[in-house]
Amino acid sequence: MTRVDLPEPPAEAREHSAQLSALLREMIAAHGSIPFSTFMERCLYAPGLGYYSAGTTKFGGEGDFITAPELGSLFARCVAQVIAPALQACGNTAQVLELGGGSGAFAEQALLELARRQTLPAQYCILEPSAELRDRQQQRLNKNLPPDLEARVQWLDRPPETAWQGVLFANEVVDALPTTRFSIAHGEVFEQHVAVDAQGRFVYQDRPADLLVQGAVRHLEQRLGQRFADGYRSELLPQLPYWLQAIAGTLQTGLMLLIDYGYPRQEYYLPERDEGTLRAFYRHRIHNDVLAWPGLQDLTASVDFSALAEAGPGAGFELAAYLSQAQFLLASGLAEFHTAAAAQGDPETLYRLSQEIKHLTLPAQMGECFQAMLFTRELPSSALAPELLAADSSARL
């Protein structure tokens, strides 16, 4: 691990991090070193102290990173165009379930676009475990949506437990699942743990992997057709099939759309990517000191989209399409939205839209590193745009 120079947090933030660090040290003192996945889960989701549970700004210019919905309305409008036919096919009881609503920007723009298309869901549900983020979302939607649209929005503490139909959408959610870190030494599989050194600092410690992690790594090697070299380190999500079943198992008819940054398996586990993809986001800096300032920075790992594609059928879904974010947006009406805006926009608006499109679609920005995966369940093929199906690149998986 490389220690990096990060901006010093203000006193209140340092105290916040110190409280979470103390809890982590107590856990390690009581049980010994903890798997990195446990450390990551506590850093992100510990009640009142985790990154996504506390009261700091996460998204946009004042936060730590920018997501696609924060750039403007185009991303949400394109997604709305994709999901509108699925909602129509599901009838007047159709719902939308958004996982992790962020700042509420996506829900706001998606509902407005669905209203313009007269394809509003009966309910728009946001599964948001963070009370602080839920409050921000509620304030935003109350301010920016007309009452009839706002009334359709509900917040959930857990996935629906009864059968429903409609659309499940998640943008930059899978990358925040607590990841298992593994390494190879002398041909054996080890799991990365977090311990505390004599100075009280968090440090890595490799321990022999349990049977679950060993099996998952050997399965990876079998799929890749070769063994990992000694010294290779990366991540995987053994819990991915169970997570997908938990969040989408009750969706009986509809569409599931997941967008995130990641790779197909063969690209994820390239020999030269021997330190994996784990990283931290802090004040718009991307770095690899993921043990620094617990609770104050986002921890994330890229998504193995091949693993995601394999998990879908286990939850009852059929893979419909896999494509880059640029391909997805272009197949979902991005150019048409820009042309319509150009016909009536002022130069300043057109410049802003052009910058938004560049950020969303250029390979060096979000266009290629972000991927979209669509699953269907008991949904007619006519509910998906032919342009999306034509751009499918699932052969890469």
Protein Blocks (a to p, Z undefined) as FASTA:
>chain_A
ZZdddddddfklmmmmmmmmmmmmmmmmmnopadfklmmmmmmmgghkamklmcbdfedj
klmbdcfklnmmmlmmmmmmmmmmmmmmnojmbccddehjknommmmmmmmmmmmnopac
fbdcdddfblklmmmmmmmmmmmpcfklmmmpccdfbdcfbdcedddddehkllmpccdd
dddeehiacdddddddfkopacdddddddfklmmmmmmmmmmnopacdehiacdddfklm
mmmmmmmmmmmbdcdddddddddfklmmgfklmnojadcdeehiacfblkgoghiaccdd
dddfklmmmmmmmnopacfbdcdfklmmmmnommmmmmmmmmmpcfklmmmmmmmmmmmm
gmklmmmmpccddddehiafklpcfklmmmpcklmZZ
